[in-house]
Structures are given as structure tokens and as C-alpha cells.
Amino acid sequence: MFTGLIEEIGIIKEVFIGRKSGRLKISCSRILKDINIGDSISVNGICLTVTSFDNSTFELDFMPETAKVTNILFMEIGSKVNLERALMVGDRLGGHIVSGHVDGIGTIVSFKEVENATKVKIKADRTLMKYIIKKGSIAIDGASLTVGEVGRDSFIVSIIPLTKKETTLTDEKVGEIVNIECDSMGKYIERLMEFKEKDNGPINMAFLNKNGFE
């Protein structure tokens, strides 16, 4: 579990990609201060497990499912990535609860400077848009942000100067792919409603017969 408050920007030093899975080696400094094998690290919002490390880098493996739903296959040597260690019990929850389980990807449509903020418009699939609401929380490449505007197939987030400095979000270019994790509340509600609809189906002859009324 994470907060979406990025701790450090890392740099991809090595990339190994198989047919659908692979391995990353990332250089950083702050993250390495208390790292252990088996630790969970958010890399651009993707929860990955540390498999090895030294005094300047750490390595992580990723599986086919990760490659399927995230932008991890677009990462190259030299790419910058947002890093965050897992939340510790007792830490302040300054962002929002982020699981590191990416729901899908979006495409950057535009950047617009408005006073001290940068508004970023992101296009996403309808399967994701149904979970995105105005003033709701969202994680973009692992960074906790608030949704400012919502359209039919896109939404806008505003990035303050500190977030610009501490993350890679404004280093991206129009057309580039970002990872999206929606707030989990909407997904839980949807799941509960699915069960409710199935359990309370229409009362007809098939329902009566199934429940012993013949």
C-alpha cells in the first residue's frame, strides 16, 4: 500500500524484456537507505518486488499481467521513473490510499499553464472513465492527484510546482502513455451492485421454479 507521494525520481539503468515479462534495474539514492529483498516499491505507480540491490541500484521482476495493463514495456535505459516505498504503519497519509495495482493506461493529450499550475489533459478508455469523478482522487504514474475536470473520454488534473519538481509528470510529452490507478471505492461499489443485481433478479416462473415454487 502506498500514498501516491513520490519520494524520489529513479533512472532505468537496465531493461530485460522477454516475450511478455521482464526485469528492471533502477538507480536511486534515498530509496536504498533501508531497502530489503522482498520489499514492495511503487515504480510509476506499479507495485513491484525488490529481488536484489547494491549501494546504487535495485532490481525488480515484472509478470505478463503487469506488461499487459501498464506502460512498463515503454520504459527504456535512461527513462526517469517515480519511486515510492510502501507505507509504514504510523506514517501520515498525505495523499490517498494507492494499491500499486494499475487499472490501465492513458494518453497525454495536452499541457496548459495556468498561473502556478500545469493542467494536464489525459485521454482514457471508457472502462476507466466510469471510475473517475470530479474532485476525486487518482494516481497518475504513481502520483496522487485530484481530478479537476471530467469529459466523456478524458479528464484533467492540475500539477502544483512542488509536484512538478518531485515527479516526472511534466517531463512527459503529448502522446506519451501514463499509468492510471482509479480510487478503489468506485470499484468496490460496482462489485457490490453486481452481486445485488444477480441476487435480486426478476420474479418470474423461472425464479419461482428455482426456489421451490412449482
Buried (B, 14 or more C-beta within 10 A) or exposed (E): EBBBBBBBBBBBBEBEBEEEBBBBBBBBEEBBEEBEEEBBBBBBBBBBEBBEBEEEBBBBBBEEEBBEBBBBBEBEEEBBBBBBBBBEEEEEEEBBBBBBBBBBBBBBBEBEEEEEBBBBBBBBBEEBBEBBBEEBBBBBBBBBBEBBEBEEEBBBBBBEEEBBEBBBBBEBEEEEBBBBBBBBBBEEEEEEEEEEEEEEEEEEEEEEEEEEEE
